[in-house]
Amino acid sequence: MSPPAQKVFDDALALPADARLHLVEQLLASLNLPVSDEIEQMWQQESERRAAELEQGKAQLVDGQAVFNRIRGKYQR
């Protein structure tokens, strides 16, 4: 990563989560990637299903850092 890009990345990490999410959405939109309506609909249904499972107590949130730590521990050599 170039030094200017690294600075932007480091600055972005200092933002609150909602601002980072908004930034990611804007960056992805700037790529002008083709979007399939069918895929978008499927993701929306999946996210609604997952949210319902959380609300019903059928699923629990797991801290992202804990997940990454577990993966690193599993695959470290």
N, C-alpha and C positions, 0 to 999 in steps of 0.2 A: 504494500500500500504506500502511495506517495506521502511525503510529509504533510502536504496540505490536506489530503484525504484523512490521514490519521488524526490531524487536529480536529477536523469536522466530526469524526467518529468519537473522539474523546469528549468533545463538547456536547455531542448528542447524548452520550451516556450520563452526563450530569443533569439532563432534563428529567422532569417527573415522568412517570410511566405513560400517562395519557398524552403528553406532548411528544414522547418518542413514538407512540403508536400513530399519532397523526402524521408525524414526519415520515414514518415508514410507508403509510398509505399514500402520501404525496409522492414519495420517491418511486414507488411501484407504479403509480398512475403515470408518472413521467416517462416510463419505459414504453408506453403504448402497446402493451402486450395484448394479444387477442384474448377475449374473454367469452367463454361459452355460457349462454344463458342456462343451459342444462346443468353445467358444473356449478354455477353460482347457486342455482336452486337446490342442488344436492347439498352443498356446504351449508346453506341456510337451514335446511331440514336437519342436518347433523348437529349444527350448533344448538338448535332448539331442542333436539332430543337430549343432548348433553346437559343443557341448562335445566331441563325438566328432571333429569336424574339427580342433579345436585339438589334441587328444591325438594325432591321426594326423599332425600337421604339415601338413595341407591348408589351414589358415588360420592367420593370425597376428593377435595382438591389436594394436590401434592405440591409442595414448594419446589419451584423449578430448579433452584440451586441444589437441592437434595437429589433430584433426578439426575442432574449432570454429574454430581459427585459420585453417585452410584454407577453411572455409565463409565466414568473415568476409572473408577476402581476396578470395574469388571474387565476393561480392555487395556489397562496399563500393563506394560511388559517390563 
